[in-house]
Amino acid sequence: GVQTCALPIWIMAGDKIILVGSKKIAGVKITNKEVFGLLRGKKGTEVTISVMRRGTRSLQKVSITRGEIPLYSVDVAYMLTPEIGYVKISRFAMNTHDEFVNAYTPLVKQGMKKMILDLRGNPGGVLPAAVKICDEFLSKGYTIVYTEGKASPKRIHKSTSEGGFENGELVVLLDEGSASASEIVAGALQDNDRAVIVGRRSFGKGLVQEQMDLEDGSAIRLTIARYYTPTGRCIQKPYGENNEAYYEEEYSRLEKGELYSADSIKFPDSLKFRTPGGKVVYGGGGIMPDIFVPIDTTFSSSYYSKIMYSGLLNNFSFQYSDKNRTMLNGFKSGLNFSEKFNVTSQLMNELLAYLEKNNIKKDEPGFRRSADRMKIQLKAFIGRSIFNNEGYFSVVNRADKTIKSAINLLNGKTN
């Protein structure tokens, strides 16, 4: 039966939702979309759920007041070394600057003198957020980005006297998934000789769109200009009448080997620019890194891909975390977990047995190639279950070659 208590019951990680209102959702065929439809509703209204908690037999009823779901854009911020801080931004939204300041300020108090800003895989977002992030690193009067179009006059965005990290050494991480606002930030910091860019060439999305709202509630977005870095580089990758070639450009990069070797990227001298400090930078679409780090495929195998696409590794990690929550909560933090927790051979055997049970048979050559990465991902997923993003990123970053390259650079070592 359902049990109610005089004292309020709070939802805990690992609780299993059995009923939403009076509707049973456990042990019946129901999609995630249908479950979300039952749980979600107008802000301020209430929904009652009944949960089963580990170690109890009765259901416990919990009343929840619906609210807005916050979408965070700063994934994680923590100290990689006693002097080097790490901040990852996943997108640029109107609240990103405030999140960023709130994330890195405690790191300064912990002794951060140098920063790694990770914009890999960040598809961009709103321009004001990108400008404000740049302003944190630049003193007053520097050009951050400018826009110009056929019928759109040149408009320059400059840095102000605001900014809390204007002097510390800075590395920005980019890859082929970094676009738009990410490229504005990287281009501004590279062209002003403020940061070293490490990784791979960014996507190349630099068009300015103006939205016109229509009476029926729809809208038209009209492309009116392009974004340019301070030295005059156009961020937008080129396109002409051949739309097919433009859309296949990503595949073309892969085919030419750009993700594996910087030598495969060739730009004419007309696309060569110089920063005030004399550094050569390249136009032609996207932001070229100062230090190239090839994509890591040493762990790749069809066996590993099959496991990751199945979602089974994530499921196993959650089940393990749920069963061992008390032990895992004994770690002080995500960082402490990443340093102290070990994936034992017994745990790996349990995972392999779970995969076999779910029709993914062990592929010996594939396992030999991917075993180390499987251990990292298993540990990272367990870390995320208990310590959220800090638990995840503090694990995967320890084996990340791009981050290792950035740390070596900031420590004055050759990569």
N, C-alpha and C positions, 0 to 999 in steps of 0.2 A: 504494500500500500504506500501511498504518498504521505510523508511525514512533514509536519510543519513545526517550527520551533518558535518560542517566544523571542529568542535572540535572533538577529538577522543572519541569514546564511549568505555567504559570498561565494561566487563562482571561483573555482581554483583550476589551474592547469591540470589537465588529465580527467576532469569531470566529463562524463558522457551524457549528452542531452538525449533523454528518452521521449519526453513529451514537450510539445510546444502548445500551450493552452491545454486542450484535452486531446489533441491529435498526436498519435504515436508516430514517431519518425525512426525508431530503432527497430531493426529486424524486419523491416518492410521495404519494398522496392520504392525508392524515392530518390530524386536527383538533388544535387547540391543547390541547383537553381530553385527548386521547390522549397527546400529548407530555408534558403535566404528569403524567399517570398513570405514565409510564415514569420520569420524573425524580424524582418525590416518593417518599418512603418513611419508615420509622421513623427517628427521630433516632439518630445514631451509626452507622447503616449506610452502606455505600459504594455509589456508582454510578460506572461508568466511561463516559465519553463520548469520542468522537473528533471533533475539530474541524478545520476548514479555515481557515487564517489567510491574510489577504491577502498576496500576494507569495510564497506557498509552494504547491507542488503536492501534497505528501504530507499525509496526515492525521496529526494529533498526538493521542495518547491521553492523557487526563487523568482521574485518579481523584479523586472528590469525596466527602468525608464529609458526609452529610446533617445538617442542623441545623434549628433553629427559624427561621422567616422573621420577622424583626422588622417590626412595623408601627409606623411613626412617626406622631406626631400633629402635630408642629411641622414644617410644610413647609419654611420658610425663615426666616432671620434675617440681615439685613444693613443697612448704613447707607445711607439714601436721600440724606441731606445730611450735612455734617460734624457736625450736632447732632441730627438726627432718625434714629432707628432704626426698623426695620420688622420685625415678627414676625407670621407667619401660622400660625394653628392650625386644622387641618382637622377635628379631632374631640377629644372629651375622654375619655381613657382613664386607667387607674390610673397610668401612667408619664408623663402629660402634664406635670405640674408639674415633675418633675425635668428633662424635656426643655426646658421653657420656661426654667427658671433657667440651664441649661447653654447655651441659645441666646442669651439676652440679656446674660448677664454679660460675655462678650467685647466686646459692643457698648458697654457702659459704659466699659470700658477704652479703647475707640476714641474716646471723647468723647461718647457719647450722653447728651443731657440731656432729650430729649423722645422719646416713643414713639408709633408707630401700631400698634395691635393689630388685626389683620384677622381677623374672625370671619365673614366673608361665606361663605355656602354651608356653614357648619359645622352639621351636624344635631344636635350635642349629644353626650351620653354620660353618664358617671357624675358624680354630684353632688360627691363629695369632690374631684375634680379641679377643678371650677368654683370651689368654696369656696377651695381652696389658691391658685388663680390670683388670685382677688380679694384674698386676704390679702397677696400680693406688693405690692399697690398701696395698701392701707389700713393705718393704724396701729391699735393695739389698741382693741377695744370697739365697733366699728361693726357694725351688723346687715348681713349679706350677703344672706340670704334666710330666709324662714320658711315652714313648711308647716302647713296646717290642713285638717281634714276633718270630716265629720259625726260620725264616731266616732273621729277621730284628733286628740288634743289638739295645741294649738299648740306647735311646736318651732322654736326660733330658732337660726340658725347665725351666730356672730359672729367678727369678725377677731381675730387674736392679735398679739403683739408681733413675730412673724416677718414678714419682708418686705424686699425689697432695692430696690424702686423706689417708695417711698412719697411722694416729693416732686416728681419730674419731671412735666412736663405730659404729658397722655395723651389720645389720641383712639382711639375704638373704632369700627371699620367693621362695619356690619350690612347685610343685605339680606333679601329675602323667603325665602331659603333658610337663614337662621340660626334655629336652634330649640333648645328645651330648655336644656341647660347654657349654650349661647351667650347665651340670653336672661337667664339667671340672672346671668351675669357682667356683661352690658351694663346690666341693671336695677340691680344693686348699685352699680356705678360711677357711673351716672347719678343715682340717688337720693341718693347720698352726696356729690354735687357733686365727684366725683373725676375724672370724664372727660366729654368731649364726644362724643356719639354722632353719627356721620356716615353717611349712606346712606339706606336705605329701611326701612319697618316690617318687623320680624321676623315669623316664621311664626305664633307663638302656641301653643306646645306646653308646657303647664305642669301636667301631672298627675303625681302621685306613685303609683308602683306597688309593691306588695309581692309578692315571689315566694314561692310555697309549693311545695316539691319533693314529688313523689309517689313512691310505692314503685316504680313501674314505670320510673322515670327521667324521666318527663315532669314538667311543672310548670304551675302556674296563676299568672297574674299578675293581681292584684286591684287596681283603682284605689281608693286609700284617702284621698287628700288632694290639695290643689292647692298650687302654689308661688306665693308672693307676694313682691314686691320690698319693700325697707325702708319705703317710703311706704305700702304696703298695696295696691299694684296687683296684680291677678290676671294672671299671665302667660298662662294658658290662654284662647284665643279662645272666645267664648260658643257654647253649643249648647243646643238644646231638644229637643222631640219630633221636629222635622223633620230627620232625619238627612241627607236629600238636600241640604238647604241648607248644612249643615255641611261636607259633603264637597265641595260646589261653591264653597266660600268663596274658594279660591285663584283660580278662574276669575272669580269675581265681582269680585275686586280688579282683575284685568286689564281686565275689561269697564268698570269705573267709572273707569279711567284712573289708578289709584293708583300704578302704577310710573312714571308720567310727570309727575304733578303732586301736590304735597302738599295742594293745595286740595281734592282729591277725597276726602280723608279727613276725615270729620266725626264728632266725639264729643260727646255731651251733657255739660253741666256737671257731672253727677253722677260722671263718670269723670275729672274734673280733680283732680290732686293737686299738692301743693307740696313741694319738697325743703327741707331746713333752710336752704339759701341763698336760698330764695324763687323758684326756677325752677319754672315750670309743666310738669308731665309728665302724660301721659295713660295711662289704663287702657283696658280694652276688648279686650285680647288682643294679645300681642306687645309689643315695645318700639318706641315711636315715636322716631325720631332727632331730635336737636336741630337738625341741619342736613340738609335733604333734598337728595339728589342723584338726579335721574331716571335711569332705565336708558338706556344709550347705544344708540340704534338707527341712528345716522347711517351706519353701514357696512353695514347689513343689506340683503341681496338674496337671492332664491331661488337664484341662481348660487353665492353664497358658502355658503349652507346646504347645497346639494348637495355642494359640495367637502368641507365639514367632516364631513358625515355619511358620506361615502364612505371616509374614512380615508386618502385618497390623498395629501393634503398631508403627513400624518405619515410615510407611507411614503417619499415623495420626500425629505423632510428627512433621514430616517435614511440613505438611500442616498447623499445628498450628503455627509453627515457621515462616513460610512464611507470614501468615496473621498478625502476631504480631511482625514482625521484628523490627519495630521502638521502641516498648516498650521494647523488649528484649535487644536491643542494648544499652539501658539505664543502664544496669548493667556494672560495671567497668571491670570485668574479669570473667573467668570461675569460679574462687574461690568465687567471690562476688555473682555470680549467684547461686552457690550451697548453699550459706549461706542464701540468701534472698528470692529466688523464692520458692513459695509454690504451690503444686498441689492441687487445691481446689476441693471440692465435685462436683461443677458444671463442672469442666474440666473432672473429672473422669466419670461423667454421659454422657458427650459428647463423650468420648472414648467408653463407653459401647454401646451407640446408634450407633456409627460408626461400631463397631464390629457386632452388631445385623444386621445392614444394609448389612454387608458383610458375612452373614450366620454363624457367631459364636455367638450362643445364650448364654445368661448369665447362668452359672452353679453356683448356690448359694453356695453350700459347697466349690467348687473350688475357687470361688471368695473370700470367707471369709479367706481361707487359703493363697491365693496369692495376695490379694489386696495391701498389703504394698509393695511387690516386684514389682507389676505392676506400682505403683506410682513412685518408684525409677527409674525403667527403662524408664518410660514416661519422667520424669524429665531429666534423663541422655541423652536420645535421643534429647530432645529439646536443652539441653546444648551443645551437639555436633554440632547441626545445626548452632549455633551462635558462639561458642567459641572453636570448634574443639575438640581435645582430652582432653584438660584441662577441658572443660565443661563437658565432659562425665565422666572421671575418678575421678574428684573431687566430683562428685555426688555418683557414685557407691562405691567409697572407704570409704565413711562415714559409710556405713552399712556392710563393709567387716570384718568378724570375724578374718581372718588371719592377716589383717593389725592392727586391734584393739589389737590382741595378741602381735604383734611386738612393737606397741607403748607402751603398758604396760611394756613389757620387758625392753625397752630402758629408760623408766621412773622409773624403779626399782620397779614396782608393780608386784604382783602375778596375774596370768591370771585366 
